[in-house]
Amino acid sequence: MTSRIEMTMDIACGASYLGWDRLRRALARLRAEGGEAEVVFHPFQIAPDAPSDPAQAEPLEEVHKRFFGPSVGESTARMTALGAREGMVYDYGRALFANTLEAHRLIRVAAAQGRAEEMADRLFRAYFADGLNLADGDTLRKLAAEAGVAWTGDGAEDTRAELEQVRRSGIRGVPIFEINGRTLSGAQSEETFYGEIS
């Protein structure tokens, strides 16, 4: 049986990145054992009003301080430490606050080419580890090439329609996982994901 995983997430969400990385490791184990799984990504925007103009992107750390106050540094430090323990990089000092609509569109393009997982993984790392501007078209083209995805401008309307559909469904926070008909919310452990998909 092929496991089906639907993940609703945002590239700019630290918990979505953590959940994806844990799921990715569980998937690697399953596939190494001969198992099969299909992953479908659904878009969500935690900051739909983030700037779409790449020139207006600003340091995520500064945006967090403005919205949540100076104590937000404690929570980002905890996430950075947690990620480091799991071999991930969260660099809130480099990350750029920018609109993720085009990144979600690119995942849709990649999915049509059978490369959605590779594209999502590269976008998460680009945002949280590399400090790349995901509202910048040239940057996204380079990331697509790195993930083996042929660039097209397709999918913008479908992506907007799916974002609206997700909003209407009542989802207010991500990540959300639908695994073989069962719903899990938040960044579950690798073992939990493995148990669900195997």
N, CA, C and O atoms as a DFTB+ gen file, in Angstrom:
792 C
 N C O
     1  1       0.832      -1.195       0.000
     2  2       0.000       0.000       0.000
     3  2       0.874       1.255       0.000
     4  3       1.868       1.334       0.722
     5  1       0.494       2.216      -0.806
     6  2       1.200       3.489      -0.839
     7  2       0.568       4.433       0.177
     8  3      -0.631       4.705       0.120
     9  1       1.382       4.933       1.109
    10  2       0.878       5.906       2.074
    11  2       0.682       7.248       1.382
    12  3       1.483       7.645       0.535
    13  1      -0.384       7.938       1.748
    14  2      -0.643       9.268       1.198
    15  2      -0.570      10.275       2.334
    16  3      -1.269      10.157       3.341
    17  1       0.288      11.262       2.150
    18  2       0.475      12.304       3.141
    19  2       0.128      13.640       2.504
    20  3       0.680      13.999       1.464
    21  1      -0.777      14.370       3.119
    22  2      -1.082      15.733       2.685
    23  2      -0.600      16.670       3.786
    24  3      -1.029      16.572       4.936
    25  1       0.287      17.566       3.420
    26  2       0.869      18.492       4.390
    27  2       0.473      19.921       4.045
    28  3       0.807      20.428       2.974
    29  1      -0.242      20.563       4.961
    30  2      -0.565      21.979       4.810
    31  2       0.481      22.750       5.586
    32  3       0.675      22.509       6.778
    33  1       1.162      23.678       4.920
    34  2       2.326      24.315       5.542
    35  2       2.622      25.655       4.891
    36  3       2.054      26.015       3.860
    37  1       3.539      26.386       5.535
    38  2       4.102      27.591       4.922
    39  2       5.612      27.508       5.010
    40  3       6.161      27.104       6.035
    41  1       6.279      27.888       3.939
    42  2       7.743      27.896       3.907
    43  2       8.315      28.793       4.992
    44  3       9.410      28.531       5.491
    45  1       7.591      29.853       5.370
    46  2       8.091      30.807       6.366
    47  2       7.760      30.398       7.800
    48  3       7.956      31.188       8.724
    49  1       7.267      29.188       7.999
    50  2       6.876      28.708       9.327
    51  2       7.925      27.750       9.871
    52  3       8.182      26.699       9.284
    53  1       8.531      28.121      10.999
    54  2       9.575      27.285      11.594
    55  2       9.077      25.902      11.970
    56  3       9.799      24.921      11.793
    57  1       7.851      25.802      12.490
    58  2       7.295      24.500      12.852
    59  2       7.023      23.649      11.615
    60  3       7.157      22.426      11.658
    61  1       6.639      24.294      10.510
    62  2       6.436      23.554       9.257
    63  2       7.762      22.954       8.781
    64  3       7.802      21.812       8.325
    65  1       8.839      23.729       8.888
    66  2      10.156      23.218       8.481
    67  2      10.549      22.030       9.346
    68  3      11.014      21.012       8.834
    69  1      10.362      22.157      10.660
    70  2      10.713      21.066      11.568
    71  2       9.870      19.829      11.260
    72  3      10.393      18.717      11.189
    73  1       8.559      20.032      11.079
    74  2       7.692      18.905      10.756
    75  2       8.067      18.250       9.446
    76  3       8.069      17.024       9.338
    77  1       8.387      19.065       8.441
    78  2       8.796      18.509       7.151
    79  2      10.081      17.721       7.289
    80  3      10.188      16.625       6.738
    81  1      11.062      18.247       8.009
    82  2      12.344      17.554       8.102
    83  2      12.194      16.206       8.808
    84  3      12.823      15.223       8.416
    85  1      11.375      16.165       9.830
    86  2      11.127      14.896      10.521
    87  2      10.375      13.925       9.617
    88  3      10.700      12.739       9.575
    89  1       9.373      14.420       8.897
    90  2       8.656      13.567       7.952
    91  2       9.592      13.082       6.857
    92  3       9.535      11.919       6.459
    93  1      10.451      13.964       6.369
    94  2      11.396      13.603       5.306
    95  2      12.287      12.428       5.734
    96  3      12.555      11.518       4.950
    97  1      12.740      12.469       6.994
    98  2      13.587      11.375       7.494
    99  2      12.792      10.071       7.623
   100  3      13.296       8.990       7.322
   101  1      11.538      10.196       8.077
   102  2      10.689       9.004       8.174
   103  2      10.427       8.411       6.789
   104  3      10.425       7.192       6.617
   105  1      10.207       9.284       5.809
   106  2       9.989       8.824       4.433
   107  2      11.223       8.110       3.887
   108  3      11.107       7.093       3.203
   109  1      12.408       8.648       4.195
   110  2      13.649       8.021       3.721
   111  2      13.777       6.605       4.284
   112  3      14.184       5.689       3.570
   113  1      13.432       6.424       5.552
   114  2      13.474       5.087       6.169
   115  2      12.491       4.148       5.484
   116  3      12.832       3.022       5.122
   117  1      11.259       4.634       5.312
   118  2      10.231       3.812       4.679
   119  2      10.658       3.375       3.283
   120  3      10.541       2.202       2.927
   121  1      11.148       4.317       2.504
   122  2      11.523       4.011       1.120
   123  2      12.747       3.110       1.050
   124  3      12.857       2.295       0.134
   125  1      13.670       3.241       1.998
   126  2      14.845       2.359       2.040
   127  2      14.429       0.910       2.305
   128  3      15.133      -0.031       1.937
   129  1      13.285       0.754       2.943
   130  2      12.775      -0.593       3.247
   131  2      11.850      -1.106       2.151
   132  3      11.274      -2.187       2.279
   133  1      11.703      -0.331       1.065
   134  2      10.870      -0.761      -0.049
   135  2       9.441      -0.255       0.008
   136  3       8.628      -0.601      -0.849
   137  1       9.121       0.562       1.010
   138  2       7.781       1.126       1.114
   139  2       7.582       2.285       0.152
   140  3       8.540       2.838      -0.388
   141  1       6.332       2.638      -0.048
   142  2       6.011       3.731      -0.967
   143  2       5.136       4.766      -0.277
   144  3       4.302       4.438       0.567
   145  1       5.343       6.011      -0.650
   146  2       4.556       7.101      -0.081
   147  2       4.461       8.232      -1.088
   148  3       5.376       8.475      -1.874
   149  1       3.333       8.913      -1.041
   150  2       3.103      10.082      -1.886
   151  2       2.840      11.267      -0.970
   152  3       2.037      11.178      -0.041
   153  1       3.529      12.392      -1.240
   154  2       3.345      13.590      -0.435
   155  2       2.730      14.682      -1.303
   156  3       3.214      14.978      -2.395
   157  1       1.656      15.271      -0.793
   158  2       0.996      16.393      -1.458
   159  2       1.080      17.590      -0.523
   160  3       0.714      17.495       0.648
   161  1       1.560      18.709      -1.037
   162  2       1.686      19.922      -0.228
   163  2       0.521      20.869      -0.520
   164  3       0.152      21.097      -1.672
   165  1      -0.044      21.410       0.557
   166  2      -1.091      22.415       0.435
   167  2      -0.570      23.731       1.008
   168  3       0.048      23.736       2.073
   169  1      -0.812      24.851       0.315
   170  2      -0.237      26.128       0.750
   171  2      -1.039      26.805       1.856
   172  3      -2.266      26.724       1.906
   173  1      -0.310      27.469       2.729
   174  2      -0.887      28.314       3.774
   175  2       0.082      29.475       3.934
   176  3       1.291      29.302       3.777
   177  1      -0.432      30.646       4.243
   178  2       0.446      31.797       4.475
   179  2       0.219      32.341       5.876
   180  3      -0.870      32.820       6.195
   181  1       1.245      32.266       6.708
   182  2       1.124      32.803       8.063
   183  2       1.163      34.328       8.036
   184  3       0.696      34.982       8.968
   185  1       1.720      34.891       6.967
   186  2       1.765      36.355       6.817
   187  2       1.404      36.710       5.376
   188  3       2.281      37.073       4.592
   189  1       0.114      36.607       5.018
   190  2      -0.273      36.858       3.622
   191  2       0.002      38.284       3.162
   192  3       0.071      38.549       1.962
   193  1       0.159      39.200       4.112
   194  2       0.439      40.598       3.749
   195  2       1.930      40.914       3.688
   196  3       2.308      42.070       3.500
   197  1       2.778      39.903       3.844
   198  2       4.225      40.125       3.720
   199  2       4.521      40.686       2.336
   200  3       3.810      40.372       1.381
   201  1       5.566      41.515       2.209
   202  2       5.821      42.185       0.928
   203  2       6.127      41.234      -0.221
   204  3       6.935      40.315      -0.090
   205  1       5.461      41.475      -1.355
   206  2       5.726      40.698      -2.572
   207  2       6.867      41.305      -3.377
   208  3       7.487      40.625      -4.196
   209  1       7.140      42.575      -3.146
   210  2       8.252      43.255      -3.814
   211  2       9.543      42.828      -3.124
   212  3       9.727      43.102      -1.938
   213  1      10.441      42.160      -3.853
   214  2      11.672      41.694      -3.208
   215  2      12.482      42.807      -2.566
   216  3      13.210      42.561      -1.604
   217  1      12.372      44.032      -3.080
   218  2      13.125      45.156      -2.515
   219  2      12.607      45.547      -1.129
   220  3      13.296      46.243      -0.383
   221  1      11.399      45.101      -0.784
   222  2      10.820      45.452       0.513
   223  2      10.992      44.365       1.568
   224  3      10.535      44.524       2.699
   225  1      11.644      43.268       1.211
   226  2      11.904      42.215       2.198
   227  2      12.764      42.794       3.321
   228  3      13.648      43.614       3.073
   229  1      12.502      42.364       4.554
   230  2      13.295      42.858       5.679
   231  2      13.676      41.702       6.585
   232  3      13.070      40.632       6.520
   233  1      14.685      41.913       7.439
   234  2      15.134      40.816       8.304
   235  2      13.999      40.274       9.181
   236  3      13.300      41.037       9.848
   237  1      13.829      38.971       9.171
   238  2      12.761      38.343       9.936
   239  2      12.878      38.660      11.424
   240  3      11.870      38.845      12.106
   241  1      14.091      38.720      11.915
   242  2      14.320      39.012      13.332
   243  2      13.708      40.360      13.722
   244  3      13.110      40.493      14.790
   245  1      13.860      41.348      12.854
   246  2      13.313      42.680      13.136
   247  2      11.782      42.667      13.108
   248  3      11.132      43.314      13.930
   249  1      11.217      41.928      12.160
   250  2       9.761      41.830      12.062
   251  2       9.196      41.146      13.309
   252  3       8.184      41.578      13.860
   253  1       9.860      40.079      13.745
   254  2       9.420      39.380      14.957
   255  2       9.432      40.308      16.173
   256  3       8.491      40.308      16.967
   257  1      10.489      41.092      16.315
   258  2      10.584      42.014      17.458
   259  2       9.463      43.049      17.422
   260  3       8.895      43.404      18.454
   261  1       9.158      43.523      16.224
   262  2       8.115      44.534      16.076
   263  2       6.734      43.973      16.453
   264  3       5.930      44.649      17.094
   265  1       6.479      42.727      16.042
   266  2       5.165      42.138      16.278
   267  2       5.025      41.505      17.658
   268  3       3.968      41.591      18.282
   269  1       6.101      40.866      18.133
   270  2       5.999      40.074      19.365
   271  2       6.780      40.652      20.542
   272  3       6.664      40.159      21.664
   273  1       7.574      41.694      20.293
   274  2       8.376      42.279      21.366
   275  2       9.742      41.638      21.479
   276  3       9.989      40.602      20.861
   277  1      10.643      42.234      22.262
   278  2      12.031      41.758      22.332
   279  2      12.176      40.348      22.906
   280  3      13.169      39.671      22.640
   281  1      11.196      39.905      23.689
   282  2      11.316      38.564      24.293
   283  2      11.179      37.445      23.268
   284  3      11.418      36.282      23.590
   285  1      10.791      37.785      22.023
   286  2      10.663      36.757      20.997
   287  2      11.999      36.058      20.753
   288  3      12.030      34.923      20.277
   289  1      13.086      36.726      21.074
   290  2      14.408      36.122      20.904
   291  2      14.566      34.821      21.667
   292  3      15.312      33.936      21.249
   293  1      13.865      34.705      22.784
   294  2      13.948      33.466      23.573
   295  2      13.343      32.293      22.807
   296  3      13.908      31.199      22.793
   297  1      12.198      32.518      22.172
   298  2      11.558      31.417      21.447
   299  2      12.329      31.061      20.178
   300  3      12.435      29.887      19.824
   301  1      12.866      32.070      19.494
   302  2      13.651      31.736      18.295
   303  2      14.957      31.036      18.682
   304  3      15.449      30.184      17.942
   305  1      15.516      31.395      19.842
   306  2      16.731      30.707      20.311
   307  2      16.424      29.246      20.616
   308  3      17.235      28.366      20.330
   309  1      15.250      28.985      21.199
   310  2      14.856      27.597      21.486
   311  2      14.701      26.809      20.190
   312  3      15.151      25.667      20.095
   313  1      14.057      27.426      19.182
   314  2      13.873      26.739      17.899
   315  2      15.219      26.500      17.219
   316  3      15.445      25.443      16.629
   317  1      16.105      27.482      17.303
   318  2      17.441      27.331      16.707
   319  2      18.187      26.165      17.358
   320  3      18.819      25.364      16.669
   321  1      18.112      26.076      18.688
   322  2      18.795      24.997      19.408
   323  2      18.170      23.643      19.092
   324  3      18.881      22.657      18.899
   325  1      16.844      23.596      19.039
   326  2      16.156      22.348      18.708
   327  2      16.543      21.885      17.313
   328  3      16.849      20.711      17.103
   329  1      16.528      22.812      16.360
   330  2      16.926      22.461      15.004
   331  2      18.347      21.946      14.943
   332  3      18.629      20.963      14.257
   333  1      19.251      22.611      15.663
   334  2      20.663      22.199      15.652
   335  2      20.821      20.771      16.168
   336  3      21.638      20.007      15.653
   337  1      20.038      20.412      17.185
   338  2      20.109      19.040      17.713
   339  2      19.681      18.015      16.669
   340  3      20.096      16.857      16.716
   341  1      18.845      18.454      15.722
   342  2      18.357      17.538      14.692
   343  2      19.060      17.731      13.349
   344  3      18.630      17.190      12.331
   345  1      20.147      18.508      13.358
   346  2      20.932      18.692      12.142
   347  2      20.371      19.731      11.191
   348  3      20.700      19.731      10.005
   349  1      19.515      20.627      11.706
   350  2      18.908      21.664      10.876
   351  2      19.465      23.030      11.256
   352  3      19.957      23.231      12.366
   353  1      19.379      23.961      10.313
   354  2      19.843      25.327      10.579
   355  2      18.654      26.282      10.547
   356  3      17.936      26.374       9.551
   357  1      18.463      26.984      11.653
   358  2      17.532      28.110      11.721
   359  2      18.371      29.345      11.987
   360  3      18.923      29.503      13.077
   361  1      18.468      30.210      11.012
   362  2      19.258      31.440      11.180
   363  2      18.315      32.632      11.055
   364  3      18.160      33.212       9.981
   365  1      17.684      32.985      12.186
   366  2      16.705      34.075      12.170
   367  2      17.359      35.426      11.898
   368  3      16.681      36.383      11.524
   369  1      18.658      35.504      12.082
   370  2      19.367      36.741      11.787
   371  2      19.535      36.973      10.288
   372  3      19.666      38.113       9.842
   373  1      19.531      35.892       9.515
   374  2      19.703      35.997       8.059
   375  2      18.378      35.916       7.309
   376  3      18.245      36.474       6.219
   377  1      17.389      35.216       7.892
   378  2      16.117      34.994       7.196
   379  2      15.460      36.319       6.838
   380  3      15.525      37.287       7.595
   381  1      14.823      36.343       5.663
   382  2      14.188      37.558       5.163
   383  2      12.673      37.388       5.112
   384  3      12.162      36.436       4.522
   385  1      11.973      38.317       5.732
   386  2      10.516      38.336       5.745
   387  2      10.026      38.802       4.377
   388  3      10.206      39.962       4.007
   389  1       9.411      37.897       3.634
   390  2       8.927      38.201       2.290
   391  2       7.734      37.305       1.997
   392  3       7.550      36.278       2.650
   393  1       6.936      37.685       1.034
   394  2       5.743      36.930       0.703
   395  2       6.102      35.561       0.116
   396  3       7.023      35.450      -0.694
   397  1       5.372      34.521       0.528
   398  2       5.693      33.159       0.091
   399  2       4.785      32.648      -1.035
   400  3       4.849      31.471      -1.391
   401  1       3.951      33.513      -1.590
   402  2       3.036      33.065      -2.646
   403  2       3.786      32.411      -3.806
   404  3       3.408      31.332      -4.261
   405  1       4.841      33.058      -4.281
   406  2       5.588      32.517      -5.426
   407  2       6.299      31.213      -5.064
   408  3       6.448      30.334      -5.914
   409  1       6.733      31.082      -3.828
   410  2       7.356      29.826      -3.391
   411  2       6.326      28.694      -3.435
   412  3       6.631      27.587      -3.878
   413  1       5.110      28.978      -2.974
   414  2       4.051      27.963      -3.039
   415  2       3.711      27.624      -4.490
   416  3       3.467      26.462      -4.817
   417  1       3.696      28.627      -5.350
   418  2       3.437      28.372      -6.771
   419  2       4.512      27.456      -7.352
   420  3       4.223      26.566      -8.153
   421  1       5.742      27.687      -6.939
   422  2       6.855      26.884      -7.443
   423  2       6.740      25.427      -6.976
   424  3       7.099      24.512      -7.718
   425  1       6.247      25.207      -5.768
   426  2       6.026      23.830      -5.303
   427  2       4.962      23.162      -6.172
   428  3       5.079      21.981      -6.501
   429  1       3.928      23.912      -6.544
   430  2       2.893      23.378      -7.441
   431  2       3.497      23.000      -8.791
   432  3       3.197      21.936      -9.332
   433  1       4.343      23.865      -9.332
   434  2       5.030      23.572     -10.598
   435  2       5.877      22.304     -10.449
   436  3       5.867      21.432     -11.318
   437  1       6.606      22.217      -9.339
   438  2       7.467      21.062      -9.095
   439  2       6.641      19.778      -8.970
   440  3       7.049      18.720      -9.450
   441  1       5.486      19.880      -8.326
   442  2       4.633      18.694      -8.157
   443  2       4.219      18.121      -9.501
   444  3       4.144      16.904      -9.666
   445  1       3.951      18.995     -10.461
   446  2       3.564      18.538     -11.801
   447  2       4.713      17.809     -12.492
   448  3       4.505      17.063     -13.449
   449  1       5.936      18.036     -11.990
   450  2       7.123      17.382     -12.552
   451  2       7.644      16.264     -11.644
   452  3       8.730      15.730     -11.871
   453  1       6.868      15.916     -10.618
   454  2       7.273      14.849      -9.705
   455  2       8.413      15.242      -8.773
   456  3       9.141      14.372      -8.295
   457  1       8.585      16.550      -8.504
   458  2       9.726      17.025      -7.698
   459  2       9.281      17.906      -6.526
   460  3      10.050      18.746      -6.060
   461  1       8.057      17.721      -6.053
   462  2       7.544      18.593      -4.986
   463  2       8.356      18.490      -3.705
   464  3       8.650      19.510      -3.080
   465  1       8.723      17.286      -3.304
   466  2       9.471      17.117      -2.056
   467  2      10.828      17.808      -2.136
   468  3      11.243      18.495      -1.202
   469  1      11.510      17.618      -3.255
   470  2      12.822      18.251      -3.429
   471  2      12.707      19.770      -3.414
   472  3      13.556      20.466      -2.857
   473  1      11.632      20.274      -4.041
   474  2      11.462      21.725      -4.120
   475  2      11.127      22.310      -2.754
   476  3      11.697      23.326      -2.355
   477  1      10.211      21.677      -2.042
   478  2       9.851      22.175      -0.707
   479  2      11.063      22.157       0.211
   480  3      11.297      23.109       0.956
   481  1      11.828      21.086       0.160
   482  2      13.010      20.977       1.013
   483  2      14.005      22.098       0.720
   484  3      14.554      22.707       1.638
   485  1      14.230      22.363      -0.558
   486  2      15.192      23.405      -0.923
   487  2      14.687      24.788      -0.522
   488  3      15.477      25.638      -0.109
   489  1      13.388      25.021      -0.639
   490  2      12.828      26.318      -0.265
   491  2      12.920      26.549       1.247
   492  3      13.253      27.651       1.684
   493  1      12.630      25.529       2.036
   494  2      12.762      25.663       3.493
   495  2      14.202      26.040       3.867
   496  3      14.425      26.954       4.661
   497  1      15.160      25.334       3.294
   498  2      16.561      25.622       3.614
   499  2      16.972      27.010       3.127
   500  3      17.736      27.716       3.786
   501  1      16.451      27.385       1.964
   502  2      16.764      28.714       1.425
   503  2      16.279      29.809       2.365
   504  3      16.969      30.805       2.581
   505  1      15.095      29.617       2.918
   506  2      14.496      30.625       3.792
   507  2      15.192      30.668       5.152
   508  3      15.639      31.728       5.590
   509  1      15.284      29.516       5.820
   510  2      15.745      29.509       7.204
   511  2      17.261      29.417       7.371
   512  3      17.794      29.917       8.361
   513  1      17.960      28.797       6.436
   514  2      19.403      28.619       6.593
   515  2      20.221      29.576       5.735
   516  3      21.269      30.061       6.161
   517  1      19.737      29.844       4.524
   518  2      20.549      30.590       3.564
   519  2      20.228      32.082       3.502
   520  3      20.976      32.851       2.897
   521  1      19.127      32.495       4.118
   522  2      18.763      33.914       4.093
   523  2      18.437      34.424       2.703
   524  3      18.723      35.578       2.385
   525  1      17.837      33.576       1.864
   526  2      17.515      33.992       0.494
   527  2      16.126      34.618       0.434
   528  3      15.243      34.286       1.225
   529  1      15.955      35.522      -0.511
   530  2      14.718      36.278      -0.652
   531  2      13.750      35.513      -1.548
   532  3      13.927      35.470      -2.766
   533  1      12.718      34.903      -0.939
   534  2      11.810      34.058      -1.702
   535  2      10.744      34.834      -2.468
   536  3       9.885      34.239      -3.119
   537  1      10.799      36.153      -2.390
   538  2       9.930      36.972      -3.244
   539  2      10.650      37.368      -4.536
   540  3      10.063      38.011      -5.406
   541  1      11.905      36.987      -4.656
   542  2      12.719      37.385      -5.807
   543  2      12.682      36.305      -6.889
   544  3      13.066      35.161      -6.645
   545  1      12.223      36.669      -8.071
   546  2      12.077      35.711      -9.159
   547  2      13.379      35.046      -9.578
   548  3      13.399      33.842      -9.836
   549  1      14.460      35.802      -9.652
   550  2      15.747      35.222     -10.053
   551  2      16.213      34.182      -9.038
   552  3      16.741      33.133      -9.406
   553  1      16.011      34.487      -7.759
   554  2      16.380      33.536      -6.702
   555  2      15.568      32.252      -6.842
   556  3      16.114      31.155      -6.727
   557  1      14.274      32.386      -7.088
   558  2      13.427      31.200      -7.217
   559  2      13.808      30.373      -8.435
   560  3      13.755      29.144      -8.390
   561  1      14.189      31.029      -9.514
   562  2      14.639      30.290     -10.706
   563  2      15.875      29.444     -10.386
   564  3      15.970      28.289     -10.800
   565  1      16.809      30.026      -9.654
   566  2      18.033      29.286      -9.284
   567  2      17.699      28.099      -8.379
   568  3      18.243      27.007      -8.543
   569  1      16.794      28.331      -7.421
   570  2      16.413      27.259      -6.509
   571  2      15.679      26.144      -7.258
   572  3      15.864      24.965      -6.956
   573  1      14.860      26.513      -8.220
   574  2      14.178      25.506      -9.039
   575  2      15.199      24.632      -9.765
   576  3      15.082      23.407      -9.789
   577  1      16.198      25.280     -10.353
   578  2      17.232      24.524     -11.065
   579  2      17.967      23.581     -10.123
   580  3      18.260      22.441     -10.483
   581  1      18.267      24.059      -8.909
   582  2      18.960      23.205      -7.928
   583  2      18.132      21.982      -7.561
   584  3      18.679      20.916      -7.282
   585  1      16.803      22.140      -7.562
   586  2      15.916      21.030      -7.198
   587  2      15.525      20.174      -8.401
   588  3      14.728      19.245      -8.275
   589  1      16.096      20.494      -9.579
   590  2      15.787      19.722     -10.778
   591  2      14.424      20.020     -11.363
   592  3      13.812      19.165     -12.004
   593  1      13.941      21.255     -11.139
   594  2      12.608      21.649     -11.606
   595  2      12.742      22.627     -12.766
   596  3      13.451      23.628     -12.664
   597  1      12.063      22.334     -13.861
   598  2      12.049      23.238     -15.015
   599  2      11.122      24.408     -14.708
   600  3       9.958      24.212     -14.360
   601  1      11.640      25.614     -14.839
   602  2      10.882      26.814     -14.482
   603  2       9.762      27.084     -15.465
   604  3       9.956      27.029     -16.679
   605  1       8.572      27.381     -14.920
   606  2       7.495      27.929     -15.729
   607  2       6.787      28.979     -14.866
   608  3       6.960      29.018     -13.647
   609  1       6.004      29.810     -15.507
   610  2       5.237      30.810     -14.768
   611  2       3.828      30.342     -14.458
   612  3       2.973      31.145     -14.085
   613  1       3.578      29.042     -14.610
   614  2       2.231      28.498     -14.438
   615  2       1.806      28.454     -12.973
   616  3       2.634      28.523     -12.065
   617  1       0.509      28.340     -12.772
   618  2      -0.015      27.968     -11.468
   619  2      -0.377      29.071     -10.503
   620  3      -0.806      28.781      -9.387
   621  1      -0.220      30.336     -10.890
   622  2      -0.477      31.426      -9.938
   623  2      -1.937      31.448      -9.493
   624  3      -2.221      31.534      -8.298
   625  1      -2.859      31.370     -10.444
   626  2      -4.281      31.428     -10.090
   627  2      -4.702      30.214      -9.279
   628  3      -5.464      30.333      -8.320
   629  1      -4.200      29.038      -9.669
   630  2      -4.534      27.823      -8.923
   631  2      -3.991      27.898      -7.499
   632  3      -4.641      27.447      -6.556
   633  1      -2.800      28.469      -7.349
   634  2      -2.214      28.594      -6.017
   635  2      -3.039      29.543      -5.155
   636  3      -3.308      29.247      -3.991
   637  1      -3.436      30.668      -5.714
   638  2      -4.288      31.611      -4.963
   639  2      -5.622      30.956      -4.584
   640  3      -6.117      31.134      -3.471
   641  1      -6.188      30.205      -5.515
   642  2      -7.466      29.535      -5.244
   643  2      -7.314      28.507      -4.130
   644  3      -8.197      28.378      -3.282
   645  1      -6.206      27.778      -4.124
   646  2      -6.010      26.782      -3.068
   647  2      -5.749      27.445      -1.720
   648  3      -6.205      26.951      -0.689
   649  1      -5.019      28.557      -1.719
   650  2      -4.819      29.305      -0.477
   651  2      -6.159      29.742       0.107
   652  3      -6.383      29.647       1.314
   653  1      -7.034      30.214      -0.753
   654  2      -8.357      30.640      -0.299
   655  2      -9.162      29.455       0.218
   656  3      -9.870      29.562       1.220
   657  1      -9.048      28.339      -0.465
   658  2      -9.758      27.126      -0.046
   659  2      -9.276      26.665       1.332
   660  3     -10.084      26.273       2.174
   661  1      -7.966      26.712       1.561
   662  2      -7.399      26.329       2.860
   663  2      -7.894      27.288       3.940
   664  3      -8.255      26.861       5.037
   665  1      -7.911      28.593       3.626
   666  2      -8.412      29.577       4.602
   667  2      -9.871      29.297       4.963
   668  3     -10.257      29.353       6.131
   669  1     -10.677      28.993       3.939
   670  2     -12.102      28.727       4.182
   671  2     -12.317      27.440       4.971
   672  3     -13.345      27.280       5.629
   673  1     -11.358      26.526       4.911
   674  2     -11.500      25.249       5.630
   675  2     -11.390      25.430       7.141
   676  3     -11.704      24.519       7.907
   677  1     -10.942      26.609       7.563
   678  2     -10.842      26.871       9.001
   679  2      -9.457      26.678       9.586
   680  3      -9.262      26.892      10.783
   681  1      -8.490      26.278       8.769
   682  2      -7.119      26.112       9.276
   683  2      -6.559      27.478       9.649
   684  3      -6.587      28.408       8.844
   685  1      -6.052      27.594      10.873
   686  2      -5.500      28.861      11.352
   687  2      -4.019      28.762      11.705
   688  3      -3.360      29.774      11.945
   689  1      -3.506      27.547      11.735
   690  2      -2.096      27.349      12.065
   691  2      -1.567      26.106      11.366
   692  3      -2.328      25.189      11.060
   693  1      -0.298      26.076      11.122
   694  2       0.341      24.957      10.431
   695  2       1.622      24.571      11.192
   696  3       2.155      25.351      11.981
   697  1       2.097      23.345      10.928
   698  2       1.692      22.379       9.901
   699  2       0.528      21.490      10.348
   700  3       0.317      21.233      11.534
   701  1      -0.207      21.040       9.346
   702  2      -1.260      20.037       9.524
   703  2      -0.944      18.887       8.564
   704  3      -0.629      19.109       7.395
   705  1      -1.033      17.672       9.070
   706  2      -0.749      16.491       8.253
   707  2      -1.987      15.604       8.202
   708  3      -2.588      15.299       9.232
   709  1      -2.356      15.199       7.002
   710  2      -3.380      14.167       6.811
   711  2      -2.633      12.942       6.289
   712  3      -2.139      12.936       5.162
   713  1      -2.561      11.917       7.117
   714  2      -1.799      10.715       6.741
   715  2      -2.744       9.524       6.709
   716  3      -3.241       9.079       7.743
   717  1      -2.983       9.021       5.517
   718  2      -3.889       7.888       5.335
   719  2      -5.228       8.133       6.043
   720  3      -5.792       7.235       6.668
   721  1      -5.716       9.365       5.927
   722  2      -7.019       9.701       6.488
   723  2      -7.005      10.148       7.936
   724  3      -8.053      10.499       8.477
   725  1      -5.847      10.146       8.578
   726  2      -5.744      10.566       9.983
   727  2      -5.090      11.943      10.047
   728  3      -4.119      12.201       9.336
   729  1      -5.615      12.826      10.892
   730  2      -5.095      14.193      10.993
   731  2      -4.153      14.339      12.175
   732  3      -4.472      13.943      13.296
   733  1      -2.981      14.917      11.906
   734  2      -2.006      15.246      12.953
   735  2      -1.654      16.718      12.801
   736  3      -1.493      17.209      11.684
   737  1      -1.535      17.417      13.916
   738  2      -1.130      18.824      13.825
   739  2       0.171      19.029      14.561
   740  3       0.449      18.372      15.564
   741  1       0.962      19.949      14.049
   742  2       2.247      20.258      14.667
   743  2       3.362      19.359      14.174
   744  3       3.139      18.394      13.443
   745  1       4.574      19.705      14.597
   746  2       5.770      18.962      14.176
   747  2       5.908      17.702      15.015
   748  3       6.549      17.718      16.066
   749  1       5.311      16.621      14.558
   750  2       5.394      15.343      15.265
   751  2       6.825      14.800      15.197
   752  3       7.650      15.283      14.421
   753  1       7.097      13.803      16.012
   754  2       8.437      13.202      15.997
   755  2       8.612      12.336      14.750
   756  3       7.639      11.911      14.127
   757  1       9.864      12.090      14.405
   758  2      10.157      11.197      13.283
   759  2       9.515       9.833      13.510
   760  3       8.966       9.238      12.582
   761  1       9.585       9.339      14.743
   762  2       9.025       8.017      15.051
   763  2       7.512       7.999      14.864
   764  3       6.956       7.020      14.366
   765  1       6.845       9.082      15.265
   766  2       5.391       9.155      15.070
   767  2       5.050       9.119      13.594
   768  3       4.158       8.385      13.169
   769  1       5.769       9.921      12.811
   770  2       5.526       9.913      11.369
   771  2       5.788       8.524      10.775
   772  3       5.006       8.030       9.963
   773  1       6.877       7.915      11.182
   774  2       7.222       6.600      10.639
   775  2       6.135       5.589      10.970
   776  3       5.758       4.769      10.132
   777  1       5.638       5.654      12.199
   778  2       4.575       4.732      12.593
   779  2       3.312       4.931      11.791
   780  3       2.595       3.970      11.515
   781  1       3.027       6.170      11.412
   782  2       1.818       6.466      10.655
   783  2       1.923       6.037       9.191
   784  3       0.929       5.636       8.584
   785  1       3.115       6.123       8.634
   786  2       3.248       5.857       7.198
   787  2       3.665       4.423       6.894
   788  3       3.539       3.976       5.754
   789  1       4.157       3.701       7.887
   790  2       4.670       2.345       7.600
   791  2       3.601       1.278       7.794
   792  3       3.868       0.093       7.595
